[in-house]
Amino acid sequence: MEILQSSVDMMWVMLGTFLVFFMHAGFAMLETGFTRSKNTLNILMKNFITISLGAILYFLVGFALMFGTSAAGLIGTDGFLLAGREDIGFFVFQAVFAATCATIISGAVAERMRLGAYILLTIAMTAVIYPVVGHWVWGGGWLAELGFIDFAGSTVVHLTGATAAFITAWKLGPRLGKYSGRTINSIPGHNLPLGALGVFILWLGWFGFNGGSTLAADPALVPSVILNTLLAASAAVLATAAYTRFRYGRIDPSLTLNGALAGLVGITAGAANVSSGSAIVIGLLAGLIMTEAVRLLDSKIRVDDPVGAIAVHGVAGIWGTVALGFFDTASGLIYGGGIGLLGIQALGVAAVITWTLVAAAITLVAVNAVIPLRVTAEDEENGLDFSEHGSQAYEMQNVLTGAVPASESFAERLNQLGDASPPRVP
């Protein structure tokens, strides 16, 4: 029976791994749909490189720093290249999490960051920055010892990625034409249905993200985790739709789609620790908070985030983590647990933001000394598909706005290398 239970548990974790991996398709579709068509290939390449590079680096370095023997509760010290580790299934599950953290940056810096610079930042995120946070919380580090709770990563995964995204987007500056004096110009995405497909894929994947984090096919725990995930996302969609209808006079589709993700991010920290009613409340407030955060970042702070990643993963991640201080069924404030857990949650959020801001800022300075972070104005105007990849995603239309002719695409140049004469028939 023990062998059978172990096999069932492993199959459940592997199913969660597959779903989390599939979330990268959701990120790719969401980011592509929410941005302009002339940057489609660049976004797709960033997402493919992120998951591939992240898996290798997490195998070489990241997993050891995150789950190795703790040094003063700050960092792991052994298990590099999985040396001495037999929990391969656990590693694979954590590897796809690491890539998820890094890919949050992709959407926030879309349409203006050099691919090479993004790759170097991804290396730092998956090899060092994210694993350090993970060790503090999930690897037996100092936050875990204090009693900090983050079941599946509202802070460890989402806030860490969003904080790095914030400092990178701020350093890059806004896209050309985004701001004109006091005027804020909307730059709509080219395919909102594609973005909606991405959200549905992410929602599906989140059942593995949260459900798989049980690390066992526990019939008492898994259904409640899945239920809370579903309820929080649904509540956030309804709250965002209603709030945008009230505030702006109509239901805003892009914000409502992001509302689903905000609810999912919000419940991720406490999916196993709150009641179903609390999950609905957390989701409702996540949708409202995210909507206002998008407006604040766009109009007041003026950080240009084409897909709303900072508000969705960062601000909603903060809310979801702090919400446990109120709604945790064992130690939450409304359950008579006092303010102790609330203080610990707030401390953890502050520590993760501080570490990630400092580490990401140092990384960006170092990267910029090697490769300029931002593409030239001409390349940005023409689109990163052509400037970075020598091609374009859609053959039905010319997405270039500059003087470079479409006939000079990468595919056309390859064709010119071959013999244009027809083959001889023997």
C-alpha positions in Angstrom: 0.0 0.0 0.0 2.9 2.4 0.7 4.4 1.7 -2.7 1.0 2.3 -4.3 0.4 5.5 -2.4 3.9 6.7 -3.4 3.2 6.0 -7.1 -0.1 7.8 -7.0 1.4 10.8 -5.2 4.2 10.9 -7.9 1.7 10.8 -10.7 -0.2 13.6 -9.2 2.9 15.8 -8.9 3.9 14.9 -12.5 0.4 15.9 -13.7 0.9 19.2 -11.9 4.3 19.6 -13.5 2.7 19.1 -17.0 0.0 21.7 -16.3 2.5 24.3 -15.0 4.7 23.7 -18.0 1.7 24.3 -20.2 1.2 27.6 -18.5 4.1 28.9 -20.6 1.9 28.5 -23.6 -0.6 30.7 -21.8 2.0 33.3 -21.0 3.1 33.3 -24.7 -0.4 33.8 -26.0 -1.3 36.4 -23.4 1.7 38.5 -24.1 1.4 38.1 -27.8 -2.2 39.1 -27.9 -1.8 42.1 -25.6 1.0 43.6 -27.7 1.5 44.7 -31.3 1.9 42.3 -34.1 5.3 43.5 -35.1 6.8 42.1 -31.8 5.1 38.6 -31.9 8.1 36.5 -32.8 10.3 38.3 -30.2 7.8 37.4 -27.5 7.5 33.8 -28.6 11.3 33.4 -28.6 11.6 35.0 -25.1 9.1 32.5 -23.7 10.7 29.5 -25.4 14.2 30.5 -24.3 13.0 31.2 -20.7 11.6 27.8 -20.1 14.6 26.1 -21.7 17.3 28.2 -20.2 15.5 28.2 -16.8 15.4 24.4 -16.7 19.1 24.0 -17.4 20.2 26.7 -14.9 17.9 25.4 -12.2 19.4 22.0 -12.6 23.0 23.3 -12.5 22.6 25.9 -9.7 19.2 27.0 -8.7 17.8 23.9 -7.1 20.8 23.5 -4.8 20.7 27.2 -3.7 17.0 26.8 -3.0 16.8 23.3 -1.3 20.3 22.5 -0.3 21.6 22.4 3.3 20.8 25.8 4.7 23.6 28.3 5.6 22.3 30.5 8.4 18.8 30.3 6.8 19.9 32.4 3.9 21.0 30.0 1.1 21.4 26.3 0.2 24.9 25.0 -0.1 24.8 21.5 -1.7 23.0 19.4 -4.3 24.4 21.1 -7.4 23.6 19.2 -10.6 21.3 17.1 -8.3 24.4 15.5 -6.7 23.2 13.3 -3.8 19.5 14.0 -4.5 17.0 11.3 -5.3 13.8 13.5 -5.4 13.9 13.9 -9.2 10.1 14.4 -9.4 10.2 17.2 -6.9 13.0 18.9 -8.8 11.1 18.8 -12.1 8.1 20.3 -10.5 10.2 23.1 -9.0 12.0 23.7 -12.2 8.9 24.7 -14.1 8.1 27.0 -11.2 11.4 28.8 -11.5 10.8 29.4 -15.2 7.4 30.8 -14.4 8.9 33.4 -12.1 11.3 34.5 -14.8 8.8 34.8 -17.6 6.7 37.3 -15.7 9.4 39.9 -16.7 8.8 39.1 -20.4 5.4 40.8 -20.7 6.3 43.9 -18.6 9.3 44.7 -20.8 7.8 43.7 -24.1 8.4 45.7 -27.3 11.6 47.5 -26.3 14.1 45.2 -24.5 17.0 43.5 -26.4 16.7 39.8 -26.4 20.3 39.3 -25.3 19.8 41.6 -22.3 16.6 39.7 -21.4 18.5 36.4 -21.6 21.2 37.6 -19.2 18.6 38.8 -16.7 16.8 35.5 -17.0 20.0 33.7 -16.1 20.3 35.8 -12.9 16.7 35.2 -12.0 16.6 31.5 -12.4 20.1 30.8 -11.1 20.3 33.1 -8.0 17.6 35.7 -7.4 14.5 33.4 -7.3 16.3 30.4 -5.6 17.4 32.7 -2.7 13.8 33.7 -2.1 12.6 30.1 -2.4 15.2 29.0 0.2 13.9 31.6 2.7 10.4 30.3 2.4 10.4 26.7 1.1 13.9 25.6 1.7 13.9 25.9 5.5 15.3 29.4 5.6 14.7 32.2 8.0 11.2 33.2 6.9 10.1 29.6 7.2 11.4 29.5 10.7 9.4 32.6 11.6 6.2 30.9 10.4 5.8 32.8 7.0 3.1 31.1 4.9 3.2 31.0 1.1 1.6 27.7 0.0 2.2 27.9 -3.7 4.0 31.1 -4.4 2.1 34.4 -4.3 5.3 35.9 -3.0 8.0 33.4 -3.9 7.1 33.1 -7.5 4.8 36.0 -8.5 6.0 38.9 -6.3 9.6 38.1 -7.0 9.0 38.1 -10.8 6.9 41.2 -10.7 9.4 43.1 -8.6 12.2 42.3 -11.1 9.7 43.3 -13.8 9.0 46.6 -12.2 12.6 47.7 -11.8 13.4 46.5 -15.4 10.5 48.3 -16.9 11.3 51.5 -15.0 14.9 51.3 -16.1 14.0 50.8 -19.7 11.5 53.6 -19.8 8.1 53.6 -21.7 7.6 52.6 -25.2 7.8 55.3 -27.9 4.6 57.2 -28.1 3.2 56.0 -24.7 3.4 59.4 -23.1 3.2 62.8 -24.6 3.6 65.4 -21.9 0.7 64.8 -19.5 -1.2 62.7 -22.1 -1.2 59.0 -21.7 -1.7 57.2 -25.0 -3.2 53.8 -25.2 -1.2 51.2 -27.3 -3.7 48.4 -27.8 -2.7 44.8 -28.4 -3.3 43.3 -31.8 -5.2 40.2 -30.9 -7.3 40.2 -27.7 -8.9 36.8 -28.5 -5.4 35.3 -28.5 -4.8 37.0 -25.1 -8.1 35.5 -23.8 -6.9 32.0 -24.9 -3.7 32.6 -22.9 -5.7 33.5 -19.8 -7.8 30.3 -20.2 -4.6 28.2 -20.5 -3.1 29.9 -17.5 -6.3 29.3 -15.5 -6.2 25.6 -16.4 -2.5 25.4 -15.6 -3.1 27.0 -12.2 -5.0 23.9 -11.1 -1.7 22.2 -11.4 0.2 25.1 -10.0 -1.8 25.1 -6.7 -3.0 21.5 -6.7 0.4 20.0 -7.4 1.9 22.1 -4.6 0.2 19.6 -2.2 3.0 17.3 -3.3 0.6 14.3 -2.6 -2.7 13.1 -3.9 -4.3 13.9 -0.6 -8.1 13.3 -1.0 -8.8 15.6 1.9 -6.6 18.5 0.7 -6.5 18.5 -3.1 -10.2 19.1 -3.8 -10.4 22.1 -1.4 -7.2 23.6 -3.0 -8.8 23.2 -6.5 -12.1 24.6 -5.2 -10.4 27.7 -3.7 -8.5 28.3 -6.9 -11.6 28.2 -9.0 -13.7 30.4 -6.6 -11.1 33.1 -6.2 -10.5 33.4 -10.0 -14.2 33.5 -10.7 -14.8 36.1 -8.0 -12.0 38.3 -9.3 -13.5 38.2 -12.9 -16.9 39.3 -11.7 -15.5 42.0 -9.4 -13.3 43.4 -12.2 -16.1 43.4 -14.7 -18.5 45.1 -12.3 -15.9 47.6 -11.1 -14.8 48.7 -14.6 -18.5 49.0 -15.6 -19.1 51.3 -12.7 -15.9 53.3 -13.0 -15.5 53.6 -16.8 -19.1 53.1 -18.0 -18.4 49.7 -19.7 -16.9 46.4 -18.9 -13.2 46.5 -19.9 -12.2 43.2 -21.6 -8.4 43.4 -21.0 -8.8 44.3 -17.3 -11.4 41.6 -16.8 -9.1 39.0 -18.3 -6.3 40.2 -16.0 -8.8 40.0 -13.2 -8.9 36.2 -13.5 -5.1 36.2 -13.2 -5.2 38.5 -10.2 -7.6 36.2 -8.4 -5.4 33.2 -9.2 -2.3 35.0 -7.9 -4.1 36.2 -4.8 -5.3 32.8 -3.7 -2.0 31.0 -4.5 -0.5 31.8 -1.1 -3.4 30.5 0.9 -5.2 28.0 -1.3 -4.6 25.3 1.4 -5.1 27.6 4.4 -8.4 29.4 3.9 -12.0 28.5 3.7 -14.0 28.6 0.4 -15.8 31.8 1.6 -12.5 33.5 2.3 -11.2 32.4 -1.1 -14.1 34.3 -2.7 -13.4 37.4 -0.6 -9.7 37.3 -1.5 -10.5 36.9 -5.2 -13.0 39.8 -5.1 -10.5 42.2 -3.5 -7.7 41.0 -5.8 -9.7 42.0 -8.9 -10.4 45.5 -7.4 -6.9 46.1 -6.2 -5.4 45.0 -9.5 -7.6 47.3 -11.5 -6.6 50.3 -9.5 -3.0 49.3 -9.5 -2.9 49.2 -13.3 -4.3 52.8 -13.3 -1.8 53.9 -10.7 1.2 52.4 -12.4 0.2 53.7 -15.8 -1.0 57.2 -15.0 0.9 58.2 -11.8 4.1 56.2 -11.5 4.3 56.0 -15.3 5.8 52.6 -15.6 4.9 51.2 -19.0 3.7 47.6 -18.6 2.1 46.4 -21.8 0.3 43.4 -20.3 -0.3 44.5 -16.7 2.1 41.9 -15.2 3.3 44.1 -12.4 -0.2 44.8 -11.1 -1.4 41.2 -11.6 1.6 39.3 -10.2 3.1 41.9 -7.9 0.2 43.9 -6.3 -2.2 40.9 -6.2 0.7 38.8 -4.9 1.2 41.2 -2.0 -2.5 41.2 -1.3 -2.8 37.4 -1.4 0.2 37.0 1.0 -1.0 39.6 3.5 -4.5 38.2 3.3 -3.4 35.1 5.1 -2.9 37.3 8.2 -6.6 37.8 8.2 -8.1 34.6 6.7 -5.7 31.7 7.7 -8.1 29.3 9.5 -5.4 28.4 12.1 -3.8 31.7 12.9 -5.6 34.5 11.0 -6.9 37.6 12.7 -10.5 37.0 12.1 -10.2 33.5 13.5 -8.8 34.8 16.8 -5.1 34.4 16.0 -4.1 37.9 16.7 -1.8 40.1 14.5 1.3 37.9 14.8 0.9 36.1 11.5 -0.1 39.4 9.8 3.2 41.0 10.9 5.2 38.0 9.7 3.5 38.0 6.3 4.2 41.7 5.9 7.8 41.3 6.9 8.2 38.5 4.4 6.8 40.7 1.6 9.1 43.6 2.5 12.1 41.3 2.6 11.4 39.7 -0.8 10.8 43.1 -2.4 14.0 44.5 -1.0 16.2 41.6 -2.0 14.7 41.4 -5.5 15.0 45.1 -6.1 18.6 45.3 -5.1 19.7 42.1 -6.8 17.8 42.9 -10.1 19.1 46.4 -10.1 22.7 45.3 -9.8 22.1 42.7 -12.5 20.6 45.3 -14.8 23.6 47.7 -14.3 26.0 44.8 -15.1 24.0 43.7 -18.1 23.8 47.2 -19.5 27.5 47.4 -19.3 27.7 44.5 -21.7 24.6 44.8 -23.8 22.4 47.9 -24.0 19.1 47.0 -22.4 16.9 48.8 -24.9 16.8 48.5 -28.6 17.3 51.6 -30.8 14.3 53.9 -31.6 14.5 52.8 -35.2 14.4 49.1 -34.3 11.5 49.7 -31.9 9.6 51.5 -34.5 10.1 48.8 -37.1 9.3 46.1 -34.6 11.5 43.6 -32.8 10.5 40.7 -35.0 12.5 42.2 -37.9 15.3 43.9 -35.9 16.0 40.9 -33.6 14.9 37.9 -35.8 14.9 39.1 -39.4 11.4 38.0 -40.0 7.7 38.7 -39.1 5.0 36.6 -37.7 2.2 37.4 -40.1 2.6 37.2 -43.9 -0.8 38.6 -44.6 0.3 42.1 -43.7 3.4 44.3 -43.6 3.9 45.1 -39.9 6.9 47.4 -40.6 6.5 51.2 -40.3 10.1 52.1 -41.2 11.9 52.2 -44.5 13.2 48.6 -44.4 11.3 46.7 -47.1 9.5 43.5 -46.2 11.2 41.7 -49.1 14.4 41.7 -47.1 13.0 39.3 -44.5 15.1 36.4 -43.3 13.1 33.9 -45.3 13.6 35.9 -48.5 17.3 36.0 -47.9 17.4 32.3 -47.5 15.5 31.8 -50.7 18.0 34.0 -52.5 20.8 31.6 -51.5 19.3 28.7 -53.4 19.3 28.0 -57.1 16.3 29.9 -58.6 16.2 27.7 -61.7 13.8 24.7 -61.7 15.2 21.3 -60.9 16.1 19.1 -63.9 13.8 16.1 -64.5 15.9 13.0 -65.2 
